[in-house]
């Protein structure tokens, strides 16, 4: 910013003391509820994984099995025999549910596999079927139930399409 001689010429303008006070108050409120929120995320993560098993969704969790090394607000899973792009599109279009592809560190601007998932030793098939599910402050158990039911339905639909395509190819050969 140009002008003024405040702060020994380093910056111009008057400090936004009300903004700073608001930021400090917000930070203190977030910090006060942080442990409870992290516990809630852990519960939602566990619930989502348990519900997927109950729906007999074939998946593997990508990442550490030890909870101390997991971010409780996200799950990265690979769905057996399912293309992540197809599942994400169907979840979005049919259920208004957004999931992410690959890892948070992948570059979605260029069509390539996540270097993080490659470094973790995942196969090409696991990487191509990897989705990332994130939880937020307003995520509820009902949201988890809806998500898992939608994943179960869409993985069945996509598996059915894949089976029909392979049968048609076998018939043509």
VONUDO-152701 format. One record per residue: residue number from 0; x, y, z of N, C-alpha, C in turn; residue in three letters. Coordinates in steps of 0.1 Angstrom, whole numbers. Layout:
BEGIN
 pos    nu    nv    nw   cau   cav   caw    cu    cv    cw code
 NUM     X     Y     Z     X     Y     Z     X     Y     Z  ALA
...
***
This chain:
BEGIN
 pos    nu    nv    nw   cau   cav   caw    cu    cv    cw code
   0     8   -12     0     0     0     0     9    12     0  UNK
   1     5    22    -8    13    34    -9     7    45     0  UNK
   2    16    54     4    12    65    12    14    63    27  UNK
   3    13    74    34    15    73    49    29    69    53  UNK
   4    32    72    65    45    69    71    44    61    83  UNK
   5    33    54    85    32    46    97    42    34    97  UNK
   6    43    29   108    52    17   110    66    19   104  UNK
   7    72    31   107    85    35   102    87    33    87  UNK
   8    76    35    79    77    34    65    75    20    59  UNK
   9    73    11    68    72    -3    64    58    -6    57  UNK
  10    48     0    63    34    -1    57    26    11    60  UNK
  11    16    13    52     8    25    54    -6    20    60  UNK
  12   -14    30    64   -27    27    69   -27    24    84  UNK
  13   -39    24    90   -41    22   104   -44     7   106  UNK
  14   -39     1   117   -41   -13   120   -56   -15   122  UNK
  15   -61   -26   118   -75   -30   119   -77   -37   133  UNK
  16   -77   -29   143   -78   -35   157   -90   -43   159  UNK
  17  -102   -38   154  -114   -46   155  -113   -59   148  UNK
  18  -107   -59   136  -105   -71   128   -96   -81   136  UNK
  19   -85   -75   141   -76   -84   149   -83   -90   161  UNK
  20   -91   -82   168   -98   -87   180  -108   -98   176  UNK
  21  -115   -96   165  -124  -106   160  -117  -119   156  UNK
  22  -105  -118   149   -98  -129   146   -93  -137   158  UNK
  23   -89  -129   169   -84  -136   181   -96  -143   188  UNK
  24  -108  -137   188  -119  -143   194  -123  -156   187  UNK
  25  -123  -155   174  -127  -167   166  -117  -178   168  UNK
  26  -104  -175   168   -94  -185   171   -95  -191   185  UNK
  27   -99  -183   195  -101  -189   208  -113  -198   208  UNK
  28  -124  -194   202  -136  -203   201  -133  -216   194  UNK
  29  -126  -215   183  -122  -227   176  -113  -236   185  UNK
  30  -104  -231   191   -95  -238   200  -102  -245   211  UNK
  31  -112  -238   217  -119  -243   228  -127  -256   225  UNK
  32  -132  -256   213  -140  -268   209  -132  -278   200  UNK
  33  -119  -276   199  -111  -284   189  -111  -299   193  UNK
  34  -109  -303   205  -108  -317   209  -122  -324   207  UNK
  35  -133  -317   211  -146  -323   208  -149  -325   194  UNK
  36  -145  -315   186  -147  -316   171  -138  -327   165  UNK
  37  -126  -329   169  -118  -340   164  -124  -353   168  UNK
  38  -129  -355   181  -136  -367   185  -148  -370   176  UNK
  39  -155  -359   173  -167  -361   165  -163  -366   151  UNK
  40  -153  -360   145  -148  -364   132  -144  -379   132  UNK
  41  -137  -383   143  -133  -397   144  -145  -406   145  UNK
  42  -155  -402   152  -167  -410   152  -174  -411   139  UNK
  43  -175  -400   131  -180  -400   118  -172  -409   108  UNK
  44  -159  -408   110  -150  -416   101  -153  -431   104  UNK
  45  -153  -435   117  -156  -449   120  -169  -453   116  UNK
  46  -179  -445   118  -193  -448   113  -193  -450    98  UNK
  47  -187  -442    91  -187  -443    76  -181  -457    72  UNK
  48  -169  -460    78  -163  -473    75  -171  -485    79  UNK
  49  -177  -484    90  -186  -495    95  -198  -496    86  UNK
  50  -204  -485    82  -216  -486    74  -213  -492    60  UNK
  51  -201  -488    55  -197  -494    42  -195  -509    43  UNK
  52  -189  -513    54  -188  -528    56  -202  -534    57  UNK
  53  -211  -528    64  -225  -533    65  -232  -534    52  UNK
  54  -229  -525    43  -235  -525    30  -227  -534    20  UNK
  55  -217  -540    25  -209  -550    17  -202  -543     5  UNK
  56  -199  -530     7  -191  -523    -3  -177  -528    -3  UNK
  57  -171  -532   -14  -158  -537   -15  -148  -525   -16  UNK
  58  -140  -523    -5  -131  -512    -5  -119  -515     3  UNK
  59  -109  -507     1   -97  -507    10   -95  -493    14  UNK
  60   -90  -491    27   -87  -478    32   -72  -475    28  UNK
  61   -70  -464    22   -56  -460    18   -50  -451    29  UNK
  62   -39  -455    34   -33  -448    44   -30  -457    56  UNK
  63   -26  -451    67   -22  -458    79   -34  -464    86  UNK
  64   -32  -476    91   -43  -482    99   -43  -477   113  UNK
  65   -32  -470   117   -31  -465   131   -38  -451   132  UNK
  66   -48  -450   141   -56  -438   142   -47  -425   144  UNK
  67   -36  -427   151   -28  -415   154   -22  -409   141  UNK
  68   -21  -416   131   -16  -412   118   -27  -409   108  UNK
  69   -39  -408   112   -50  -405   103   -56  -392   105  UNK
  70   -60  -385    95   -67  -372    97   -82  -376    98  UNK
  71   -87  -374   110  -101  -379   113  -112  -372   105  UNK
  72  -109  -361    98  -119  -355    90  -120  -359    75  UNK
  73  -112  -369    72  -112  -374    58  -109  -389    58  UNK
  74  -114  -395    47  -110  -409    44  -107  -410    30  UNK
  75   -96  -417    26   -93  -420    13   -95  -435    11  UNK
  76  -103  -439     2  -106  -454    -1  -105  -457   -15  UNK
  77  -102  -469   -18  -102  -474   -32  -114  -485   -32  UNK
  78  -122  -483   -42  -134  -492   -44  -131  -502   -54  UNK
  79  -131  -515   -51  -127  -526   -60  -136  -526   -72  UNK
  80  -129  -525   -84  -135  -526   -97  -143  -514  -101  UNK
  81  -141  -503   -95  -149  -490   -98  -139  -479  -102  UNK
  82  -143  -472  -113  -135  -460  -116  -140  -448  -108  UNK
  83  -131  -442  -101  -134  -431   -93  -141  -419  -100  UNK
  84  -137  -416  -112  -143  -405  -120  -158  -408  -122  UNK
  85  -161  -421  -126  -175  -425  -128  -183  -424  -115  UNK
  86  -178  -429  -104  -185  -429   -92  -188  -414   -87  UNK
  87  -177  -406   -88  -179  -392   -84  -189  -385   -92  UNK
  88  -189  -387  -105  -199  -381  -114  -213  -385  -110  UNK
  89  -215  -398  -108  -229  -403  -105  -233  -398   -91  UNK
  90  -224  -398   -81  -228  -393   -68  -232  -378   -69  UNK
  91  -225  -370   -77  -228  -356   -79  -241  -354   -86  UNK
  92  -243  -361   -98  -254  -359  -106  -267  -365  -100  UNK
  93  -266  -377   -95  -278  -384   -90  -282  -381   -75  UNK
  94  -272  -377   -67  -274  -376   -53  -270  -363   -47  UNK
  95  -264  -354   -55  -259  -341   -51  -249  -343   -39  UNK
  96  -240  -353   -41  -229  -355   -31  -216  -353   -38  UNK
  97  -207  -346   -32  -194  -343   -38  -183  -351   -30  UNK
  98  -175  -359   -38  -164  -365   -32  -152  -361   -41  UNK
  99  -140  -362   -36  -128  -359   -44  -121  -371   -49  UNK
 100  -113  -369   -60  -106  -380   -66   -91  -380   -61  UNK
 101   -86  -392   -60   -71  -393   -56   -68  -388   -42  UNK
 102   -58  -381   -41   -53  -375   -28   -55  -360   -28  UNK
 103   -54  -354   -16   -55  -340   -15   -42  -333   -22  UNK
 104   -32  -341   -23   -19  -335   -29   -19  -337   -44  UNK
 105   -29  -343   -50   -28  -346   -64   -31  -333   -72  UNK
 106   -26  -332   -84   -28  -320   -92   -39  -324  -102  UNK
 107   -51  -318  -100   -62  -322  -108   -62  -314  -121  UNK
 108   -53  -305  -123   -52  -298  -136   -46  -306  -147  UNK
 109   -38  -316  -143   -31  -324  -153   -36  -339  -151  UNK
 110   -39  -346  -161   -44  -359  -160   -33  -369  -157  UNK
 111   -31  -371  -144   -20  -381  -140   -24  -386  -126  UNK
 112   -18  -396  -122   -21  -403  -110   -14  -395   -98  UNK
 113   -21  -396   -87   -16  -389   -75    -2  -394   -71  UNK
 114     8  -386   -70    21  -390   -66    22  -395   -52  UNK
 115    12  -390   -44    12  -395   -30     7  -409   -29  UNK
 116    -4  -412   -37    -9  -426   -37     1  -436   -44  UNK
 117     9  -431   -54    19  -439   -60    30  -442   -49  UNK
 118    34  -432   -42    45  -433   -32    40  -443   -21  UNK
 119    27  -443   -18    22  -452    -8    22  -467   -13  UNK
 120    25  -469   -26    26  -483   -31    13  -488   -36  UNK
 121     3  -480   -39    -9  -484   -44    -8  -488   -59  UNK
 122   -15  -498   -63   -15  -502   -77   -22  -492   -86  UNK
 123   -20  -492   -99   -27  -483  -108   -42  -484  -106  UNK
 124   -47  -497  -105   -61  -499  -103   -67  -493   -90  UNK
 125   -59  -494   -79   -63  -488   -67   -63  -473   -68  UNK
 126   -54  -467   -74   -53  -452   -76   -65  -448   -84  UNK
 127   -67  -455   -95   -78  -451  -104   -92  -452   -97  UNK
 128   -93  -460   -87  -106  -462   -80  -106  -454   -66  UNK
 129   -96  -445   -64   -95  -439   -51  -104  -426   -51  UNK
 130  -112  -425   -40  -120  -413   -37  -116  -408   -23  UNK
 131  -118  -395   -21  -116  -389    -8  -129  -384    -3  UNK
 132  -132  -388     9  -145  -383    16  -141  -374    27  UNK
 133  -146  -362    28  -143  -353    38  -155  -350    47  UNK
 134  -152  -347    60  -163  -344    69  -161  -329    73  UNK
 135  -171  -322    76  -170  -308    80  -178  -306    93  UNK
 136  -178  -294    97  -184  -290   110  -199  -294   110  UNK
 137  -206  -293    98  -220  -296    98  -224  -310    93  UNK
 138  -214  -319    92  -217  -332    87  -224  -340    99  UNK
 139  -234  -347    96  -242  -355   106  -241  -370   103  UNK
 140  -246  -377   112  -247  -392   110  -257  -395    99  UNK
 141  -267  -387    98  -277  -389    87  -270  -387    73  UNK
 142  -261  -377    73  -253  -374    60  -245  -387    57  UNK
 143  -239  -393    67  -230  -405    65  -239  -416    59  UNK
 144  -251  -418    65  -260  -429    61  -264  -426    46  UNK
 145  -267  -414    43  -271  -411    29  -259  -413    19  UNK
 146  -247  -409    23  -235  -411    15  -233  -425    13  UNK
 147  -233  -433    23  -230  -448    22  -240  -455    13  UNK
 148  -253  -452    16  -264  -458     8  -262  -454    -7  UNK
 149  -258  -442   -10  -256  -437   -24  -244  -444   -30  UNK
 150  -233  -445   -22  -221  -453   -27  -225  -467   -30  UNK
 151  -232  -473   -21  -236  -487   -24  -245  -489   -36  UNK
 152  -254  -480   -38  -263  -480   -50  -255  -478   -63  UNK
 153  -246  -468   -63  -239  -464   -75  -228  -474   -78  UNK
 154  -222  -480   -68  -212  -491   -71  -218  -503   -77  UNK
 155  -230  -506   -73  -238  -517   -79  -241  -514   -93  UNK
 156  -246  -501   -96  -249  -497  -109  -237  -498  -118  UNK
 157  -226  -492  -114  -214  -492  -122  -209  -506  -124  UNK
 158  -209  -515  -114  -205  -529  -116  -214  -536  -126  UNK
 159  -227  -533  -126  -236  -539  -135  -233  -534  -150  UNK
 160  -230  -522  -151  -226  -516  -165  -213  -523  -169  UNK
 161  -203  -524  -160  -191  -530  -164  -193  -545  -168  UNK
 162  -201  -552  -161  -204  -566  -164  -211  -568  -177  UNK
 163  -220  -559  -180  -228  -559  -193  -218  -557  -204  UNK
 164  -209  -547  -202  -199  -544  -213  -190  -555  -216  UNK
 165  -185  -562  -205  -176  -573  -207  -183  -585  -213  UNK
 166  -196  -587  -210  -203  -598  -216  -205  -595  -231  UNK
 167  -208  -583  -234  -210  -579  -248  -197  -581  -256  UNK
 168  -186  -577  -250  -173  -579  -257  -170  -593  -259  UNK
 169  -173  -602  -249  -171  -616  -250  -179  -622  -261  UNK
 170  -192  -617  -262  -201  -622  -272  -197  -619  -286  UNK
 171  -191  -607  -288  -186  -602  -301  -174  -610  -305  UNK
 172  -166  -614  -296  -154  -621  -299  -157  -635  -303  UNK
***
